[in-house]
Amino acid sequence: MVSDKTSGKISGTSGTSGFEPPWHYAAEESGLKEGILHLVELEGKGILFIKIEGKIYAFLNTCPHAHCPLDRGVLEDHELKCICHGRRFDIRTGECLNDSLELKKVEWKLEGGKIGVKLDK
């Protein structure tokens, strides 16, 4: 499964849409397609959702190496490659396969088909 520049933008809102603070509505689970990089903008932060084998992963949309946007990267199986300098990350763990960097995970939960995220201030 390969994805590049096929990222889907999902419009998030700053409202809670049924989620109690500090949680924020981010997207509908049905809007996340397998193997596609989905970018949601919330409270000035880019959140990258990736759905692989039915599992959902969420990270800040910033490579920890040079702060490049990860939604422009290439996804192959469980590896996300940043287009700026080739850093590769295992999306199951967030760990970089090239060095000791790690993606910033975003805490999320699913309620009634809606995905909520907890954003750090």
GROMACS elastic network, one bead per residue, 0.5 to 0.9 nm:
[ bonds ]
;  ai    aj funct       b0    kb
    1    34     6  0.89078   500
    1    35     6  0.63745   500
    1    75     6  0.75285   500
    1    76     6  0.54376   500
    1    77     6  0.52993   500
    1    78     6  0.88711   500
    2    35     6  0.69525   500
    2    36     6  0.84456   500
    2    74     6  0.70000   500
    2    75     6  0.53051   500
    2    77     6  0.67274   500
    3     6     6  0.59922   500
    3     7     6  0.77091   500
    3    35     6  0.63430   500
    3    36     6  0.59819   500
    3    37     6  0.73754   500
    3    73     6  0.81512   500
    3    74     6  0.55142   500
    3    76     6  0.65429   500
    4     7     6  0.71103   500
    4    36     6  0.82138   500
    4    37     6  0.81684   500
    4    71     6  0.84948   500
    4    72     6  0.67774   500
    4    73     6  0.60368   500
    4    75     6  0.63698   500
    4    76     6  0.88401   500
    5     8     6  0.87386   500
    5    37     6  0.82320   500
    5    71     6  0.74575   500
    5    72     6  0.54822   500
    5    73     6  0.69918   500
    5    74     6  0.73493   500
    6    36     6  0.64216   500
    6    37     6  0.69236   500
    6    38     6  0.87682   500
    6    71     6  0.87594   500
    6    72     6  0.83161   500
    7    36     6  0.56665   500
    7    38     6  0.53324   500
    7    39     6  0.70102   500
    7    71     6  0.61710   500
    7    72     6  0.72352   500
    7    73     6  0.88996   500
    8    32     6  0.83914   500
    8    33     6  0.86876   500
    8    36     6  0.68700   500
    8    37     6  0.61265   500
    8    39     6  0.62587   500
    8    40     6  0.87711   500
    8    71     6  0.86960   500
    9    37     6  0.84742   500
    9    38     6  0.56106   500
    9    40     6  0.61584   500
    9    41     6  0.85833   500
   10    26     6  0.82126   500
   10    27     6  0.67007   500
   10    28     6  0.88520   500
   10    31     6  0.76599   500
   10    32     6  0.86848   500
   10    38     6  0.66009   500
   10    39     6  0.61174   500
   10    40     6  0.52590   500
   10    41     6  0.79985   500
   11    26     6  0.77767   500
   11    27     6  0.73583   500
   11    39     6  0.83574   500
   11    40     6  0.59397   500
   11    41     6  0.69019   500
   11    42     6  0.86902   500
   12    15     6  0.86646   500
   12    24     6  0.88514   500
   12    25     6  0.68464   500
   12    27     6  0.61340   500
   12    40     6  0.55971   500
   12    41     6  0.58632   500
   12    42     6  0.59623   500
   13    16     6  0.77424   500
   13    17     6  0.82887   500
   13    24     6  0.77683   500
   13    25     6  0.65337   500
   13    26     6  0.66593   500
   13    27     6  0.86804   500
   13    40     6  0.89149   500
   13    41     6  0.78557   500
   13    42     6  0.63099   500
   13    43     6  0.81970   500
   14    17     6  0.88121   500
   14    24     6  0.65990   500
   14    25     6  0.73121   500
   14    26     6  0.83797   500
   14    41     6  0.88950   500
   14    42     6  0.59080   500
   14    43     6  0.60163   500
   15    18     6  0.86330   500
   15    19     6  0.84788   500
   15    24     6  0.62777   500
   15    25     6  0.65892   500
   16    20     6  0.63277   500
   16    21     6  0.69543   500
   16    22     6  0.85051   500
   16    23     6  0.65715   500
   16    25     6  0.51168   500
   16    26     6  0.87017   500
   16   116     6  0.81094   500
   17    20     6  0.84516   500
   17    24     6  0.73243   500
   17    25     6  0.56034   500
   17    26     6  0.89953   500
   17   114     6  0.88917   500
   17   116     6  0.88907   500
   18    24     6  0.85659   500
   18    25     6  0.75312   500
   18   111     6  0.89567   500
   18   114     6  0.89498   500
   19    22     6  0.81510   500
   19    23     6  0.56273   500
   19    24     6  0.60450   500
   19    25     6  0.64428   500
   19   111     6  0.85711   500
   19   116     6  0.67952   500
   20    23     6  0.56357   500
   20    24     6  0.75363   500
   21    24     6  0.68490   500
   21   118     6  0.82972   500
   22   117     6  0.84100   500
   22   118     6  0.59237   500
   22   119     6  0.71819   500
   22   120     6  0.88863   500
   23   108     6  0.83800   500
   23   109     6  0.88931   500
   23   116     6  0.58941   500
   23   117     6  0.53954   500
   23   119     6  0.71191   500
   24    42     6  0.81128   500
   24   115     6  0.84344   500
   24   116     6  0.51709   500
   24   117     6  0.53081   500
   24   118     6  0.63576   500
   24   119     6  0.76740   500
   25    28     6  0.86533   500
   25    42     6  0.87656   500
   25   114     6  0.71074   500
   25   115     6  0.60900   500
   25   117     6  0.65219   500
   26    40     6  0.67486   500
   26    41     6  0.82413   500
   26    42     6  0.72912   500
   26    47     6  0.86571   500
   26   114     6  0.75935   500
   26   115     6  0.55788   500
   26   116     6  0.53380   500
   26   117     6  0.63666   500
   27    30     6  0.84767   500
   27    31     6  0.69843   500
   27    32     6  0.80837   500
   27    40     6  0.76925   500
   27   113     6  0.88057   500
   27   114     6  0.60248   500
   27   115     6  0.52732   500
   27   116     6  0.73100   500
   28    31     6  0.53023   500
   28    32     6  0.72635   500
   28   113     6  0.59052   500
   28   115     6  0.58723   500
   29    32     6  0.55782   500
   29    33     6  0.86981   500
   29    56     6  0.89791   500
   29   110     6  0.78014   500
   29   113     6  0.53165   500
   29   114     6  0.57572   500
   29   115     6  0.61736   500
   30    33     6  0.74287   500
   30   113     6  0.71650   500
   30   114     6  0.85194   500
   31    38     6  0.88891   500
   32    35     6  0.89108   500
   32    36     6  0.75481   500
   32    37     6  0.85536   500
   32    38     6  0.68948   500
   32    49     6  0.76382   500
   32    50     6  0.75050   500
   32    51     6  0.65221   500
   32    56     6  0.85294   500
   33    36     6  0.57453   500
   33    37     6  0.83710   500
   33    38     6  0.82415   500
   33    50     6  0.81384   500
   33    51     6  0.64681   500
   33    52     6  0.86049   500
   34    37     6  0.87049   500
   34    50     6  0.74834   500
   34    51     6  0.50143   500
   34    52     6  0.54810   500
   34    53     6  0.71049   500
   34    54     6  0.72445   500
   34    55     6  0.89876   500
   35    50     6  0.67061   500
   35    51     6  0.59258   500
   35    52     6  0.56693   500
   35    53     6  0.84160   500
   35    75     6  0.71683   500
   35    76     6  0.80731   500
   35    77     6  0.77249   500
   36    49     6  0.84533   500
   36    50     6  0.63445   500
   36    51     6  0.70598   500
   36    52     6  0.85471   500
   36    75     6  0.77839   500
   37    48     6  0.67083   500
   37    49     6  0.62032   500
   37    50     6  0.53696   500
   37    51     6  0.79933   500
   37    70     6  0.86023   500
   37    71     6  0.58191   500
   37    72     6  0.82840   500
   37    73     6  0.84115   500
   37    74     6  0.87454   500
   37    75     6  0.76979   500
   38    47     6  0.81546   500
   38    48     6  0.56144   500
   38    49     6  0.50033   500
   38    50     6  0.63183   500
   38    51     6  0.87501   500
   38    71     6  0.70918   500
   39    46     6  0.64935   500
   39    47     6  0.57137   500
   39    49     6  0.63493   500
   39    50     6  0.89674   500
   39    61     6  0.75096   500
   39    71     6  0.64451   500
   40    45     6  0.81928   500
   40    46     6  0.57454   500
   40    47     6  0.51121   500
   40    48     6  0.64348   500
   40    49     6  0.77227   500
   40    61     6  0.89797   500
   41    44     6  0.63442   500
   41    45     6  0.55697   500
   41    47     6  0.61640   500
   41    48     6  0.88388   500
   42    45     6  0.52243   500
   42    46     6  0.64407   500
   42    47     6  0.72774   500
   42   119     6  0.86183   500
   43    46     6  0.84741   500
   43   119     6  0.83344   500
   45    60     6  0.73467   500
   45    61     6  0.79183   500
   45   119     6  0.86675   500
   46    59     6  0.85816   500
   46    60     6  0.59134   500
   46    61     6  0.51154   500
   46    62     6  0.78474   500
   46    69     6  0.86318   500
   47    58     6  0.66627   500
   47    59     6  0.57808   500
   47    61     6  0.52894   500
   47    62     6  0.87669   500
   47   106     6  0.75745   500
   48    57     6  0.80883   500
   48    58     6  0.55077   500
   48    59     6  0.52109   500
   48    60     6  0.59100   500
   48    61     6  0.51443   500
   48    62     6  0.87762   500
   48    70     6  0.75658   500
   48    71     6  0.66505   500
   48   106     6  0.88099   500
   49    56     6  0.68299   500
   49    57     6  0.56574   500
   49    59     6  0.67190   500
   49    60     6  0.88986   500
   49    61     6  0.88601   500
   50    55     6  0.81512   500
   50    56     6  0.57278   500
   50    57     6  0.51818   500
   50    58     6  0.64623   500
   50    59     6  0.86516   500
   50    91     6  0.81012   500
   51    54     6  0.60229   500
   51    55     6  0.54028   500
   51    57     6  0.63108   500
   51    58     6  0.89039   500
   52    55     6  0.53326   500
   52    56     6  0.66066   500
   52    57     6  0.81316   500
   52    77     6  0.77085   500
   52    78     6  0.73876   500
   53    56     6  0.85105   500
   57    91     6  0.69278   500
   57    92     6  0.72753   500
   57   105     6  0.80642   500
   57   106     6  0.82655   500
   57   108     6  0.85984   500
   58    61     6  0.88777   500
   58    91     6  0.87118   500
   58   104     6  0.86770   500
   58   105     6  0.59622   500
   58   106     6  0.52690   500
   58   107     6  0.72659   500
   58   108     6  0.72761   500
   58   117     6  0.88338   500
   59    62     6  0.81319   500
   59    91     6  0.88464   500
   59    94     6  0.81201   500
   59   103     6  0.65413   500
   59   104     6  0.55027   500
   59   107     6  0.84146   500
   60    63     6  0.82285   500
   60    70     6  0.84560   500
   60   103     6  0.73434   500
   60   104     6  0.56622   500
   60   105     6  0.65067   500
   60   106     6  0.64886   500
   61    67     6  0.86005   500
   61    68     6  0.80864   500
   61    69     6  0.54669   500
   61    70     6  0.51917   500
   61    71     6  0.64779   500
   61   103     6  0.88200   500
   61   104     6  0.85778   500
   62    65     6  0.85790   500
   62    66     6  0.81910   500
   62    68     6  0.55181   500
   62    70     6  0.56381   500
   62    71     6  0.85140   500
   62   103     6  0.78715   500
   62   104     6  0.81866   500
   63    66     6  0.60697   500
   63    68     6  0.52270   500
   63    69     6  0.63532   500
   63    70     6  0.60149   500
   63    82     6  0.69434   500
   63    84     6  0.89380   500
   63    87     6  0.82447   500
   63   102     6  0.86103   500
   63   103     6  0.68392   500
   63   104     6  0.87172   500
   64    67     6  0.55957   500
   64    68     6  0.80455   500
   64   101     6  0.65070   500
   64   102     6  0.67815   500
   64   103     6  0.63595   500
   64   104     6  0.78972   500
   65    68     6  0.78883   500
   65    85     6  0.83372   500
   65    87     6  0.77471   500
   65   101     6  0.71145   500
   65   102     6  0.89981   500
   66    84     6  0.77014   500
   66    85     6  0.80410   500
   67    70     6  0.85706   500
   68    72     6  0.85398   500
   68    82     6  0.74001   500
   68    83     6  0.79143   500
   68    84     6  0.64463   500
   69    72     6  0.61099   500
   69    73     6  0.76488   500
   69    82     6  0.78423   500
   69    83     6  0.85854   500
   69    84     6  0.87407   500
   70    73     6  0.51231   500
   70    74     6  0.84488   500
   70    80     6  0.80381   500
   70    81     6  0.79462   500
   70    82     6  0.58326   500
   70    83     6  0.77397   500
   71    74     6  0.82003   500
   71    82     6  0.85261   500
   72    82     6  0.73760   500
   72    83     6  0.67550   500
   73    80     6  0.65005   500
   73    81     6  0.53843   500
   73    83     6  0.51263   500
   73    84     6  0.84071   500
   74    79     6  0.81229   500
   74    80     6  0.56518   500
   74    81     6  0.50933   500
   74    82     6  0.67912   500
   74    83     6  0.71971   500
   75    78     6  0.71629   500
   75    79     6  0.57295   500
   75    81     6  0.63811   500
   76    79     6  0.53011   500
   76    80     6  0.64891   500
   76    81     6  0.81471   500
   77    80     6  0.82312   500
   78    89     6  0.81566   500
   78    90     6  0.56910   500
   78    91     6  0.56602   500
   78    92     6  0.68185   500
   79    88     6  0.62839   500
   79    89     6  0.54215   500
   79    91     6  0.60531   500
   79    92     6  0.85976   500
   79    97     6  0.88394   500
   80    87     6  0.82521   500
   80    88     6  0.55563   500
   80    89     6  0.51446   500
   80    90     6  0.65452   500
   80    91     6  0.66825   500
   81    84     6  0.88770   500
   81    85     6  0.87250   500
   81    86     6  0.57977   500
   81    87     6  0.56603   500
   81    89     6  0.63865   500
   82    85     6  0.64202   500
   82    86     6  0.51930   500
   82    87     6  0.53588   500
   82    88     6  0.64041   500
   82    89     6  0.82354   500
   83    86     6  0.56720   500
   83    87     6  0.78645   500
   84    87     6  0.79539   500
   86    98     6  0.86126   500
   87    96     6  0.68042   500
   87    97     6  0.73368   500
   87    98     6  0.60387   500
   87    99     6  0.81435   500
   88    95     6  0.84686   500
   88    96     6  0.56169   500
   88    97     6  0.54408   500
   88    98     6  0.62746   500
   88    99     6  0.89739   500
   89    92     6  0.87292   500
   89    93     6  0.81923   500
   89    94     6  0.59576   500
   89    95     6  0.54766   500
   89    97     6  0.56329   500
   89    98     6  0.80233   500
   89   101     6  0.87550   500
   89   102     6  0.76608   500
   89   103     6  0.75579   500
   90    93     6  0.57517   500
   90    94     6  0.54119   500
   90    95     6  0.55916   500
   90    96     6  0.64453   500
   90    97     6  0.69139   500
   91    95     6  0.73934   500
   91   103     6  0.84212   500
   92    95     6  0.81975   500
   93    96     6  0.87927   500
   93   102     6  0.84268   500
   93   103     6  0.84455   500
   93   105     6  0.88885   500
   94   101     6  0.87099   500
   94   102     6  0.54397   500
   94   104     6  0.72524   500
   94   105     6  0.70481   500
   95    99     6  0.85687   500
   95   100     6  0.73868   500
   95   101     6  0.64290   500
   95   103     6  0.63884   500
   96    99     6  0.57503   500
   96   100     6  0.61506   500
   96   101     6  0.52491   500
   96   102     6  0.54762   500
   96   103     6  0.74837   500
   97   100     6  0.77601   500
   97   101     6  0.83779   500
   98   101     6  0.81568   500
   99   102     6  0.87768   500
  102   105     6  0.87584   500
  106   117     6  0.69216   500
  106   118     6  0.70297   500
  106   119     6  0.72121   500
  106   120     6  0.86622   500
  107   116     6  0.85594   500
  107   117     6  0.57653   500
  107   118     6  0.55342   500
  107   119     6  0.75746   500
  108   115     6  0.67532   500
  108   116     6  0.54959   500
  108   118     6  0.61980   500
  109   114     6  0.82750   500
  109   115     6  0.57327   500
  109   116     6  0.53294   500
  109   117     6  0.64842   500
  109   118     6  0.85312   500
  110   113     6  0.62393   500
  110   114     6  0.56016   500
  110   116     6  0.63235   500
  110   117     6  0.89768   500
  111   114     6  0.52666   500
  111   115     6  0.65112   500
  111   116     6  0.76432   500
  112   115     6  0.84051   500
